[in-house]
């Protein structure tokens, strides 16, 4: 029992430190939503849609939504149990390396260029 509690505490502290790091990293470049839409349509739609769940959940309203919370979508346990809301900074970290942000998640894709990530995030922010 004591090991289980200690493990949960270590996990919670690691997640909190990771989320705090999202606030202290280098500033993101300004995003171009029009270019972000083009990138989204060429790189993301194989698995995602704006309004329909596919391999990944739909993205309308993702900015500000609690992670792992689209009703009816089958998330990994790791993402379903994540306790944060998607901000621009966290989406940037996710697109940089999803596994580093949420170990055990299922997405195996990254956007390597900071400007591309900023553009896609700017587009996602328009999807209210």
N, C-alpha and C positions, 0 to 999 in steps of 0.2 A: 504494500500500500504506500509506504513512504517513497519508494522508488518511482511509482506511478505519479505521485504528486510532484516529486522533484522533476521528473521528465516533462510534465505538463508546464511547470513553472519555467523551465529552461526554454521550452518551445514558445511560450508566451513572451518571454523576455527577448528572444531572438526576433520574433515577429515585430515587437514594439521597436526594437533597435532598427530593424529594416525599414519600418514605416517612418521613423524619425529621419532616417537617411534620405528618404524621398524629398524631404523638405530642405536638406542642406547641400544637395548636389549642385553642379554647375547649372546656371539658368538655361532653360530650353530656348532654342531660337524661336522667333515668331513663326507661326504656322500660316500656310497658304491653304485655305479650305478648298479652293477649286482644284489645286494640284493634289491635295489630300484625297479628294473624291476620285480623281483619276487613279491614284495609287491604290485606293481601296478597291476600286472596280477591277484593277489588274492583279492585285496581290491577295486580296482578302476574300473575294466572293466565292472562291472554290469551297470555303468552309463556312462563311458567314453571309448574312443578308442584313439589310437594314431592318426589315420587318418580320422575317420568318426565321425560326430556328432551323439550322442545318446540322452539320457536324459540330459547329459551335453555335452559341446562342446569338439571337438577333442583337443588333447594336443600337437601335433607336432608344434614346434615353440612357445609354450606358454611363455617360458622365454624370456622376452623382448617385448612381445606383449602387446598392450594396452588392459586393462581389458574391457570385454564386447564388443569385436570388431570382433568376427568371423562372416563373412558375412553369412546371412541367418539363424543364430542361434537365437532363441527367448529367450533372457535374461530377467531376472527381470528388472524392471525399475531402481532399485537401482544399479545393476551391469552395465547395459547399460549406465548409467550416471556417473559411477565411472571415475575419471580422474587420472589414474595412469597406469604405465606399470608394468607387473609382473616381479619382481626381486626375487632372492632366498629368501631374507628377507621377502618380502610380501607374497610369496607363503607359507613360514613357518608360518606366522601369519594366513593366510587363512586356512591352514590345522589344525592349533591349534584351531581356532574358527571362522568359516566363518562369522557368524552373528555379531561378535564383529568388524570385519574388515569392512564389508559392511552390515549395518543393512538393512533388507528387501530383501536380496538375497534369492535364493531358495535351496542352497545345505544344506542338513541336516546331513552331515558326517564329522567326525574329525579323525585325527590320533593323539592319545594321547602321544605316545613316541617320544621324540625329535630325537632320533637316526633314527627311522622309517621315520620321516618327512625329515630328512637330506638325507636319502638314496633315497627316492622317488624324492626329488628335484634334487639330483645328476643324477638320471635317466632322469627326464624331461629335464635337461640341455643338454643331449645327443641328444635330438630329434630336430634337426635343420631342 
